[in-house]
Amino acid sequence: MVALPLVGGCQCGALRYAITQPPLMIYNCHCTNCQTIGGGAFSTPLTVLEASFAFTRGEPRIYEWTSDLGNRRYGSFCGACGSRIAHGQIPAAGFLSVRSGTLDDTSWVEPVGDIWTRSAQPWVVLSNDRLRSEQQPTDYAPYIERFRAQGRFPG
């Protein structure tokens, strides 16, 4: 079992955060935004309730953009080292996508699906064991159920 709170931060340590409730799900996002932001083929965010996330050290800088679907989004990042920590939506949807690589302990992180696969890099091999969506799913319930079935958190 993974213990709460989940804690993490940026590369230089100026920003630290805590997550007090279990994530709802973890997936790989292959959208062009995640590719550009992270400089890689995809990101692996964990979705958390916004109310369960708090910065415990430092104040993040914020960058806003419009997503591929036309939604207003924002990213919280460290103004010193540039590490992206979390993404949210404007107006707030009650959820945040937290970059799993910023957690202090990533040993338990295992994505249950892949989204925005239509923009996945051609050399990325998508597992048949994970859920898939060509763009942003309209229903995340199967992702949430699959994550809960992993049994990493009590309840």
SEFI-57516 format. One record per atom (N, C-alpha, C): residue in one letter; y, x, z. Coordinates in steps of 0.05 Angstrom, whole numbers, padded with zeros to 5 digits, always signed. Atoms other than C-alpha are relative to their C-alpha. Last residue first. Layout:
BEGIN
aYXZ
...
END
This chain:
BEGIN
g-00009+00027+00005
g+00035-00210+00008
g-00005-00007-00028
p+00013+00022-00015
p+00030-00135+00019
p+00012-00027-00008
f-00017+00008-00022
f+00053-00088-00037
f-00014-00023+00015
r-00012-00024-00012
r+00012-00047-00087
r+00017-00007+00025
g+00004-00001-00029
g-00035-00105-00102
g+00012+00024+00013
q+00005-00028-00006
q-00039-00093-00178
q-00003+00004+00030
a+00028-00005+00000
a-00045-00169-00184
a-00007+00029+00005
r+00010+00009-00026
r+00028-00176-00164
r-00030+00006+00002
f-00009-00020-00020
f+00047-00135-00226
f-00010-00007+00028
r+00016-00024+00004
r+00004-00179-00271
r+00008+00022+00020
e+00027+00005-00009
e+00035-00242-00243
e-00017+00025-00002
i-00001+00002-00029
i+00106-00216-00252
i-00028-00003+00012
y-00006-00028-00009
y+00092-00194-00324
y+00000+00000+00031
p+00024-00016+00002
p+00059-00262-00339
p+00003+00029+00009
a+00021+00007-00019
a+00119-00298-00309
a-00026+00016-00003
y+00011-00024-00013
y+00170-00260-00350
y-00022-00006+00019
d+00014+00006-00024
d+00183-00317-00398
d-00012+00025+00012
t-00013+00023-00010
t+00234-00311-00454
t-00012-00009+00026
p+00015+00024-00003
p+00211-00240-00466
p+00017-00024+00010
q-00001+00009-00028
q+00262-00190-00491
q-00016-00025+00004
q-00028-00002-00010
q+00239-00165-00559
q-00001-00007+00030
e-00015-00014+00021
e+00172-00152-00593
e+00029+00003+00007
s-00020+00019+00012
s+00136-00170-00529
s+00017+00015-00020
r-00019-00009+00020
r+00073-00137-00502
r+00019-00023-00009
l-00013+00022+00014
l+00028-00142-00441
l+00020+00011-00020
r-00026+00010-00009
r-00010-00079-00423
r+00009-00024-00016
d+00003+00011-00027
d-00084-00061-00430
d+00026-00012+00011
n+00010+00028+00003
n-00078-00053-00506
n-00004-00013+00027
s+00026+00006-00011
s-00036+00009-00491
s-00008-00030-00005
l-00002+00022-00019
l+00022+00023-00538
l-00028-00007+00010
v+00024+00016+00000
v+00019+00091-00572
v+00001-00021+00023
v+00008+00010-00026
v+00089+00118-00584
v-00025-00018-00003
w+00020-00017-00011
w+00093+00156-00650
w-00009-00008+00028
p+00026+00003+00014
p+00129+00100-00687
p-00022+00018+00012
q+00003-00023+00018
q+00185+00097-00635
q-00028-00001-00013
a+00015-00023-00011
a+00189+00028-00605
a-00002+00022-00021
s-00016-00024+00003
s+00243-00017-00636
s-00013+00024+00013
r-00008-00002+00028
r+00197-00077-00649
r+00018+00025-00005
t+00018-00017+00015
t+00165-00062-00581
t+00008+00002-00030
w-00015-00010+00022
w+00225-00091-00545
w-00017+00019-00017
i-00018+00019+00013
i+00182-00100-00484
i+00016+00014-00021
d-00019-00013+00017
d+00120-00063-00459
d+00017-00021-00014
g-00005+00009+00028
g+00076-00087-00403
g+00020+00018-00014
v+00020+00021+00007
v+00045-00077-00334
v+00004-00009-00029
p-00010+00023+00014
p+00080-00011-00318
p-00022-00019-00008
e+00017+00004+00023
e+00050+00034-00265
e+00010-00025-00014
v-00012+00015+00022
v+00093+00065-00210
v-00020-00002-00024
w+00012+00026+00001
w+00051+00086-00149
w+00010-00016-00025
s+00029-00002+00004
s+00065+00161-00153
s-00014-00027-00004
t+00008+00014+00024
t+00139+00151-00164
t-00030-00002-00004
d+00028+00000+00004
d+00162+00170-00094
d-00007-00017-00024
d+00010-00025-00012
d+00235+00190-00087
d-00030+00002-00004
l+00013+00003-00026
l+00253+00135-00137
l-00009+00027+00011
t-00019-00008-00021
t+00301+00155-00193
t-00011-00005+00028
g-00001-00029-00004
g+00245+00155-00244
g+00019+00010+00021
s+00021-00008-00019
s+00236+00080-00233
s+00000+00030+00004
r+00015-00021+00013
r+00304+00065-00265
r-00021+00011+00019
v-00004-00027-00012
v+00325+00002-00230
v-00018+00020-00014
s+00021-00018+00011
s+00332-00063-00269
s+00006+00028+00011
l-00008-00026+00010
l+00372-00111-00226
l-00024+00014-00012
f+00020-00020+00003
f+00363-00186-00213
f+00013+00026-00010
g+00015-00001-00025
g+00406-00243-00187
g-00021+00022-00001
a+00024+00018+00003
a+00431-00262-00257
a-00017+00001+00025
a+00024-00009-00013
a+00501-00234-00246
a-00022-00021-00003
p+00000+00002-00029
p+00552-00255-00297
p-00027+00007+00012
i-00026+00013-00006
i+00550-00203-00325
i+00000-00027-00015
q-00011+00017+00020
q+00480-00171-00323
q+00026-00013+00010
g-00002+00028-00008
g+00452-00113-00284
g+00013-00015-00023
h-00014+00017+00019
h+00428-00042-00296
h+00000-00029+00011
a+00007+00028+00003
a+00408+00011-00245
a+00017-00014-00021
i+00016+00010-00022
i+00407+00086-00230
i-00010-00029-00006
r-00001+00029+00000
r+00433+00124-00290
r-00019-00010+00021
s+00025+00014-00002
s+00442+00198-00272
s+00004-00030+00000
g+00004+00018+00023
g+00510+00224-00295
g-00026-00016+00001
c+00021-00012+00017
c+00512+00285-00248
c-00007-00018-00024
a+00002-00029-00001
a+00578+00273-00213
a-00020+00011-00019
g-00023-00012+00013
g+00598+00202-00231
g-00001+00030+00000
c-00013-00020-00017
c+00528+00178-00213
c+00023+00012-00016
f+00009-00027+00003
f+00508+00115-00251
f+00016+00018+00018
s-00011-00015-00022
s+00510+00040-00247
s-00011+00028-00003
g+00017-00020-00011
g+00499+00005-00314
g+00014+00014+00023
y-00014-00023-00012
y+00529-00060-00338
y-00021+00019+00012
r+00016-00016-00019
r+00507-00115-00384
r+00017+00021+00012
r-00016-00021-00013
r+00541-00170-00424
r-00017+00013+00022
n-00006+00003-00029
n+00488-00207-00464
n+00018+00022+00009
g-00027+00010-00004
g+00491-00207-00541
g+00008-00005+00029
l+00000+00030+00001
l+00416-00202-00554
l+00028-00012+00005
d+00009+00008+00026
d+00420-00127-00571
d-00001-00030-00004
s+00028-00006+00007
s+00459-00117-00507
s-00006-00009-00028
t+00012+00024+00009
t+00535-00115-00499
t-00028+00007-00010
w+00006+00002+00029
w+00563-00058-00458
w-00012-00027-00006
e+00007+00027+00010
e+00592-00041-00389
e-00005+00002-00030
y-00005+00002+00029
y+00593+00026-00353
y-00010-00027-00009
i+00011+00022+00015
i+00600+00031-00277
i+00007+00002-00030
r-00018+00007+00022
r+00610+00090-00232
r-00014-00021-00016
p+00007-00005+00028
p+00569+00090-00168
p+00024-00005-00019
e-00009+00023+00016
e+00597+00098-00098
e-00006+00005-00029
g-00016-00003+00025
g+00563+00146-00051
g+00007-00026-00013
r-00018-00024+00000
r+00507+00139+00000
r+00014+00000-00027
t-00002-00009-00027
t+00466+00077+00019
t+00017+00025+00003
f-00006-00029-00001
f+00472+00040-00047
f+00005+00007+00029
a-00026-00008-00010
a+00440-00028-00038
a+00003+00031-00002
f-00008-00027+00009
f+00384-00067-00071
f+00028+00006+00012
s+00017-00020-00014
s+00348-00127-00039
s+00008+00029-00006
a-00006+00000-00029
a+00403-00177-00057
a-00016+00020+00015
e-00025-00014-00004
e+00397-00158-00131
e+00007+00002+00030
l-00020+00019-00006
l+00324-00178-00131
l+00026+00015+00007
v-00002+00006-00028
v+00285-00122-00163
v+00021-00023+00003
t-00018+00022-00004
t+00259-00107-00233
t+00000-00008+00030
l+00012+00020-00018
l+00228-00039-00239
l+00021-00021+00004
p-00014+00011-00022
p+00249+00001-00300
p-00018-00018+00018
t+00020+00015-00017
t+00206+00046-00343
t+00015-00011+00024
s-00005-00002-00028
s+00251+00071-00400
s-00022-00016+00015
f-00001+00025-00015
f+00233+00085-00472
f+00007+00005+00028
a+00011+00021+00017
a+00230+00138-00528
a+00001-00028+00014
g+00029+00000+00005
g+00276+00186-00493
g-00009-00024-00016
g+00006-00022+00018
g+00350+00204-00487
g-00030+00003-00005
g+00018-00020-00012
g+00356+00160-00426
g-00007+00024-00017
i-00009-00006-00028
i+00417+00118-00446
i-00017+00023+00012
t-00025-00015+00000
t+00402+00122-00521
t+00008+00009+00028
q+00005-00025+00014
q+00329+00101-00516
q+00024+00018+00001
c+00015-00017-00019
c+00345+00048-00464
c-00006+00027-00013
n-00018-00007-00022
n+00398+00019-00512
n-00014+00019+00020
t-00016-00023+00008
t+00351+00022-00571
t+00019+00009+00021
c-00025+00008+00015
c+00302-00023-00536
c+00016+00025-00007
h-00003-00016+00024
h+00233+00006-00518
h+00025-00007-00016
c-00019+00013+00019
c+00229-00021-00447
c+00006+00020-00023
n-00013-00020+00017
n+00167-00002-00407
n+00019-00015-00019
y+00008+00000+00029
y+00149-00050-00352
y+00014+00023-00014
i-00007-00025+00012
i+00151-00058-00276
i-00010-00001-00029
m+00017-00010+00022
m+00151-00125-00240
m+00010+00028-00008
l+00013+00023+00013
l+00180-00166-00183
l-00019+00009-00022
p-00009+00007+00027
p+00196-00105-00141
p-00015-00025-00010
p+00016-00010+00022
p+00179-00109-00067
p+00012-00007-00027
q+00021+00019+00007
q+00237-00122-00019
q-00017+00011-00023
t+00013+00010-00024
t+00283-00074+00018
t-00022-00020-00005
i+00009+00026+00009
i+00306-00029-00039
i-00018-00012+00022
a+00024+00011-00013
a+00346+00031-00015
a-00005-00028-00012
y+00003+00029-00002
y+00397+00074-00051
y-00025-00007+00015
r+00026+00007-00011
r+00425+00144-00054
r-00001-00030+00002
l+00006+00029-00003
l+00482+00171-00096
l-00028-00003+00011
a-00024+00013-00008
a+00510+00242-00087
a-00003-00030+00003
g+00001+00010-00027
g+00440+00271-00088
g+00025-00014+00010
c-00015-00018-00017
c+00449+00314-00150
c+00000-00009+00029
q+00009-00027+00001
q+00394+00281-00191
q+00014+00019+00019
c-00007-00015+00024
c+00410+00210-00170
c-00010+00029+00002
g-00027-00009+00005
g+00377+00170-00116
g+00003+00015-00026
g-00004-00019+00022
g+00316+00140-00086
g+00029+00007-00003
v-00025-00015+00000
v+00287+00096-00031
v+00001+00019-00024
l+00002-00020+00021
l+00236+00041-00029
l+00027+00014-00001
p-00014+00002+00025
p+00242+00006+00037
p-00008+00021-00020
l-00028+00006+00005
l+00186-00010+00043
l+00017+00012+00023
a-00017+00007-00022
a+00118+00022+00044
a+00028-00006-00009
v-00025-00014+00002
v+00070+00022-00016
v+00018-00011+00023
m-00024+00017+00000
m+00000+00000+00000
m+00025+00017+00000
END
